[in-house]
Amino acid sequence: MERVITIQPVTRIEGHARIAIHLNEEGEVADTRVHVMGMRGFEKFIEGRPAEEVPKIVNRICGICPWMHHLAANKAVDGCFGATPPPAGSKLRELVQSLAYMSDKILHFFFLAAPDFVLGPDSDYSIRNVIGIAQQSPDLARQVVQMRYRAQMMIERFAGKVIHPIAAVPGGFSKPLTERDRQDLLTESRALLEFAQYAMELAKTQIFPKYEWEVENLGTIRTGFLGTVRPDGSFAIYDGNLRLMKSDGSYQDFTCLEYTHYLGEHVEPWSYVKFPYARAWQEGFSMAPEAPKGIYRANTLARLNVADFFHTPLAQAELEEFRSKFGRPAQSTLLYHWARLIELLFVCERALELLDDPEITDPEVRTEVTPRAGRGVGCVEAPRGTLIHDYSTDEKGCITRANMIVGTTHNMAPINLSARQAADLLIKKGQIDQGILNRVEMAVRAYDP
C-alpha cells in the first residue's frame, strides 16, 4: 500500500506549509509535494480602492518584508500616475530597503537556518532552534539579537513604523533625511557592516566546511534564474532591468513592464499558490522530476547568478571567491545561505554609499502626483525574490485590476523539486528518522519561503 509521510508544520520558515512525501509499495519515494495553505486575496480586495491607499494596505501581505511590498506598490502607483520621484526620494526609498534587508538576512541565517548547522541536522528537534544556539553559544546569540535589533531600530528612528510602513508615498518619500539622522544611520551602518564581515568569515571557516556533502547534494536541482541588474549588469535590489537566465548561463534582459511577455503563471489543483514559469523559453510548464520545464529560481542565489558583478568592493571580493568555488550559474540549493551573507555585506556597503551621497539630504523628496487612468508595474528585489506589483487605475485613480507575483511564488516549483530530490536521495525502503526528515526540511528552508 502507498504510505504518506507528512511533515507538518515545516519548521523555521517565515510562513505556514507542510510536506507530503508519498511512498510506493516498495517504500521508495513516488512523489513529494509542499503544500501552502494560506490564500491572501490582496489582488481582489484592493480593487476599487484609491491607488494612493494601496501601499499602506499591501504592506500587510508579509510581516517579514513589509517594506518591499510598500516600495513595489509605490513604484506601481508612480507608474499609474506618471510620477517620477526626485533623486533624493528614490535614494531614501532604496536606503530603507537596504536597512530592511539587513535585519532580514540576520533573521534568516542565524535564527532560522543556523540551528541546522551549529547544532547539527541530527540533533534533537526540541533544542534545534535559536534557543538551543543561545544555550550553546550565548555570546554569538547575544550579538546576533543585538545586531538585528539595531537594524530594525535604524528604520524606526528615521522612518517610523518598521512592520507596516507608511513613509514612502506616491511620487517619492514623505520626509527628508536630516543631517543628525544621517550621522546616526552612518554610525549604525558601519557597525552592521563590521558584523556582516564577521558573519561571512564565521560561515566560511566554521560552518560550511563541515557540511560539504549537504551543500553539494541536498535539494540540488538544475534550473534557470531570475533577478534584477543595473544597465551595466551589476547587482541591484531597488531599480534596474529583470534578467532571466537559463541553466546554461545565457540570459535575456527586459523591463518590469514587459514581464508578462517573459513570465507566465500556472495553477495546480493541490495548492493555493501560483507557479510562475519562463514563458519566454517556449517550453511550457512541468514539474516532472525527470524533465522539468520552464522552471527558474529567484532569491539570493538567483540574484548572485544573474549579476555580472557587485559595484561594492567587499561583496565583489566575496562573489569572486564564490564563483571560483561553485561556477556561474551555481545550482546547489544550500548555497542560498552563502549567497544570503554576501547580500548582507552588499546592503551594508550600499547603505553607507547612499548615506555618503550629498544628494540624499536634499529636502525635495516628493513630486506632485495627479490621479489618472493608467498602468504601473513596480518591481523591487524582496529578500525572497523578485517582487512584482502590477496595477491599473481608472480616471479617478482607483484600482481596476491588480496582479502580484511575490518573491516566494517564483520559487514554489523549485521548492517542490528540491523537496522531492532530497526525499529521493535520503529515503530508501521506507526507512526514515528525524534527521532524514529534517534534511528534507533543510532543502525547503534554504529558500526562506
N, C-alpha and C positions, 0 to 999 in steps of 0.2 A: 504493500500500500504506500501511496505517497505520504510523505511526512513534511510538515511545515514548521520550521523553527522561526519563532518571532522574537525579535529584539525590540522591546518597547518599554520605555521610550529610548530613542537614541540619545545617549548622554553627552553632556558638554558640547552642545551646539546651541546656536542662538535662536532656536525655534523649536518646533514640535514635529517629530517624524518617527516612523517605525520601519523596521526592515523585516521583510518576509522572505525566508530562504526556503525554497521548495526542493525537497529531495525526492528522487525517484525510488523505485523498489530496491535498487542496489545501494541506496544511501549516497548516491552521487548527486551533485547539485544540478537540478533541472532548470531552475530559474531563480532570480533574485530581484526583488522589487523594493524600492524605497518609497514608502507612501507618505505623502504630506497631507495632513488632514485639514488644514486651515484654508478657508476661502475668504478673501478680504472684501472684494467687491468695489473697491475705490473707483474703478473706471466708470461704473454706472452711477454711483450716488453723488459724484461731483457734477454730473450733467445738470445744466440749468443754473449752476452757481456762477456768480460774478467771478471772472478769472482771477482777479487780484486776491480773492479769498483762498484760492486753491493751495498756494504754497504753505498756508497755515493749517491746511487740512491734511494734505498728503504726507506731512512730516510724521503723522501717526502710523504710517504703514510699517515703520520699523523703529523700535525704541533704541536700537543699537546704532543705526546710521541715519537718524532723522535729518541731519544737515545735508546729506546727499540728495534726499528727496526734496528738501526745501530748496536747494540750489537748482536742481534739474527743473523743478516746477517753475521757478522764477525765470530761468532761461527760456522755457517754453512760452510763458506769458509774454516775455520780451518779444519773442518771435511773432506771436499773435498780434501784438500791438505795434510792431515795427519800431521798438525801442532799442537803442544801443547805449548801455551804461557807460559813463565816463571812465577813464582809465583807473582812477582811484577806487571806484565802485567795484569794478571787475577784480582788482587786486585784493580788496578786502574780502570779497567772496572766496577767492582762492586761498587766502590766508586762513579763514576759519575752516575751510575744507581740510587744509593741511593739519591744523591743530586737532580737528576731529579724527583724522587718520591716526595721529599719534596714540591717543588713548585706545583706539580700536585695535591697533596692532599689538599693543601691550596686553590688552584683554585676551585676544585670541591665543597668542603664543604662550603666555605664561599661565593664564587661568584655565583655558580650555584644552590646549594641546599638550602643554608641558608635563602634566601628570603621567602621560604615557611614556615619556622619555626620561624624566627624572626618577620616577618610581618604578618604571618598567611596565610593559603591556601585560605581563602575567601577574602583577601584584594584585592583592585583594581589592575588589571593587569598592569596598567600604572606605578604603584610605586612598584610592586612586583618584584624587581630586585636589583642589587648591588647598584644602585644609591639610591633606597629607603632605603637600610640599611645604607648607608653613611649619609643620612639625619636624620635617627632616632638614629643611634649610631655612631657618627662621630669618636669618639676615637677608637672604635673597628675597624671601616673601615680603619682608618689610619694605625693601627698596622698590619692589615691583608695585606694591599697593601705593606707596608714596608717589612714584612717578606717574602712575595712571591718574591719581587724584590731582596732581599738579597740572597735567594736560587738560583735564576737564575744567579745572578752576580757571585756567587761562581763558577759555572760551566764556565762562560765566561772567568773569570780571569785565571783559570787554563787550561781549555781545548779548549778555543777559541769559536767557533760558538756554540750557545745554540740551535738554531732551526734546522739547517741542519748540524749536527756534522760530523767531519772528523777525530777526534782524535784517535779512536780505529782503528786498522789496522789488516789484517790477520796476525796471529802469535803473537798478543799482543796489545801493545799500542805505540803511536807514540813518546811519550816524557816521561822522568821520572819526578817524583814529587820532587821538591826541598824542602829543609828544610824551606825556607821562605814561600813557598806555603802551606806547611803542617801546619805551625803555623797559617797562615791566615785562612785556612779552619777549623782548630780546634776552633778558636775563633767564627767564624760564625756558626759552627755546634752546639756549646754549646748554642748560642742564639736561634737557631731554636728548640733545644730540650726543652728549657725553655718555648718557645711559644707553642710547642706541648702539654706540660703538662697543660698549661693554657687552651688551646682549648678543651682538653679532659674533664677537670673539668667543664668548661663552658657548654659544651654539656650535661654532665650527670646531672648537677644541675639546669640549666635554660632552656634547650631546650627539650630534650627527655621526661622529666616527664610531659610536657604539652600536649604531643601528644601520649599518651599510646595507645589509640584506633587505631590511624593510624599505629603506629609501629606494633601493633599486627595483624591488619586486612588488611591493604591496599596493594593490589597486592600480597598477600601471597599465595604461591603455594608450593607443596611438590615435590622436585627434588633430584637428586644426585649432586655431586660437583667435580670439578677438580682444582688441584693446584700443586705446587712444594714443595717438602720436602727434607731435607738433609737425608743422610743414617740413622741417628738416629731418623728420624721422625719429626725433628724440622722445623720450618717455614723457608722458603728460597725464594728469588726472583731472584737470578742470576744463581745458579747451583744446581743440585740435580736430583732426580727422580720425575716423574709425579705420582700423586696419584689420582685415580678415585674412588670416594666414593659414595656408594648407599645411598638412603634416610634413610636406617636403620642404617647407620654408618659403615657398612662393606666396605672394600676397597681392591683395587689392586694397587700395585706399579709397574712401568715399566719405561724403559729408553726412552729418546726422540726418539731414532732410532726405537723404537718399536711402535710408536704412531699409525701407520696405522692398527696394529692388534687390537687396543683397541677403536679407534675413526673412525667413518665413516662420510661422508659428503653428505647431502641431498640437493636437489634443489626444490624450489617451483616456480610455474609459475608466481606468482604475486610479486616476489621480486628478486632483483639483487644479494642479499647476499646468501651465503651458510648457511645451517643449520647443523652444526656438531651434532652427536649423539653418544651414547655409544654403539659401535658395540660389545664390549665385553659382554654386557648384553644379547645379542642374542634375543632381543625382537623387533627389527626393530625400525622405527621412526614414531611417530604420535604426532600431536599437538592437538588431540581431548581433549577438556577440561575435559571431564569425565574420560578419560583414556589415558593420555599422555604416550608415550613410548620412551625410550632411552634418555630422557631429563636430562641434567645435567647443572649446572651453574658454571661460573668462576668469577674472580674478587675478591674483598676484602672479602666478606662473605665466599666465597668458600675457599679462602686460610686459613682463620681462622678455618674453619670447618675441613679441611683435616689435618692440622698440629697438632701434639701431644702437642707441647709446643713451646714457644719462648726461645731462649737462652740468651736474654737480659732481665734484671730484671724488668724494668718499663712496657714493653709490656707484659711480662709474668703475672705480677700482674693484669693488665687490662684484660687479657684473662681469668684468673681465676674468676674474678668478672663477666665478660660477660657470661661465661658458667654456673656460679651459678644462673644467672637470666634466661638464654634462652636455656640451654642444648647444646648438641652436637649430630648431626648437627642442628644448628639453621636454621629455614626456613623462618622467617619473612623478606620480601623483604626490608623494610625500615631500617633493621639492617645493610644493606650495608654501611650506613652513619656512624654508630657507629664503625663498623669494619675499616672504612677508617681512622678514627682518631687513632685507635690502631696501624695501619700500619704507620701512621705519626710518632708516638713515636718510633716504631721499627727502621725505616730508619735513624732517628736522632741518636739513640743509635748505630746502626750498622756503620754509618759514623765515629763516634768517635772511635769505636773499630778498624776500618781499619786505621784511621789516627794515632792511638797509636801503631800500629804494626810496629816494626823497619824495616821489610822487604819491606814495601811499598815505601821507598825511594831508594831501590836498583836501580842502573842505568840500569841494564839488564831488559828491559821491553818488548823485542820483540825477537822472534826466527826467524831464516831464513825460508822462505817458498819457495817451488818449485811447480809451476803449474803442475797439472797432472789430469788424469781422476779419478773421484771418486764421492762419495756421502757424503753429510754432512747435518745433521739436527741440527739447532741451536734453543735452547729454552731458553727463559727468561720469568719472570713474568712481563708483562706490567701492568700498573695501572688498565686497564680494563679487564685483564685476561691473561691466558697463551698464549704466543706468539710463534708460530712455523714457522720457515723458513726451507724449505727442498729443497736443490739444488743438481743437478747432473752436472758434468763437463766432457768435452771431454779431449783428451790427451794434448790439448793446454791450458787447464784450462779455457775454455769458457763454459758458462751455456748452457746446452742442455734441461733442464727441471726444473721447479720450482713449488712448491706448498706452499701456505702460509695459515695459519689459525690465524687470528688476534684476539686480546682479545675480542672485541665486538661480533665477529662472533659466538663464543661459546654461547653467551647469547641471540642470536636472537630468538630462540624458546621460552626460558623463558620470554623474554621481551614481546612477543606476548601473552603468557599465563597470565602474570601479568596484562597486559593492559585489557585483557578480564575479568579477575577476578574482577578488580577494577570497570570496567563498569557494570558488572553484579551486583556487590554489591551496587552501587550507583544510577543507573538509573532505575527508576520504572515508568511504564506507559508513557514513553516518556518525562518525566519531567527532564529538565536539567537547570543548571545555570553555571556561570563562576567558582564557587567554585568546583562544581562536575567535570567539565572538567579539571580543574587544578589538582584535586586529581588523575585523570586518568594519567595525565602527570607525576605526582609525582611518580607513580608506575614505569613508564619508566625511569624517571630521576635518580632514585635510582641506576640504573645500570651504570650510567655515560657513555651512549653509544656515 
